[in-house]
Amino acid sequence: MAELHLSAVQAEQLCRILQAHLPGGTRVSVFGSRATGRGLKSHSDLDLLIDSPVEVPLRAMADVCEALVESDVPFAVDPLDRRDASDGFLARLERQGTVEFLRIPAEHA
């Protein structure tokens, strides 16, 4: 995944974690330096915007965060539920751009 500056192994591991804990129909996008390439360093964090058709339970988000910390991914991964983002922040993301990372099929349980 050259556009996100992730190796195939890292991307696969992240997809497995997200699919294991997030509801079907969820879309995950990347924002920040890994999406734009601006100011990107090898240790830059990965900012994820979680956009689910249903409210993601706090327990599920906690499980995602725990699994990410315990993973072999060598940089911080910061998931953000779209419902928790301000309108101003979301407008800024619209201007700066995001890159779609994952769509979890709606029939996924």
Helices and strands as residue ranges (DSSP letters): G 2-4, H 8-21, E 27-31, H 33-36, E 46-51, H 58-70, E 77-81, G 82-84, H 87-96, E 99-103
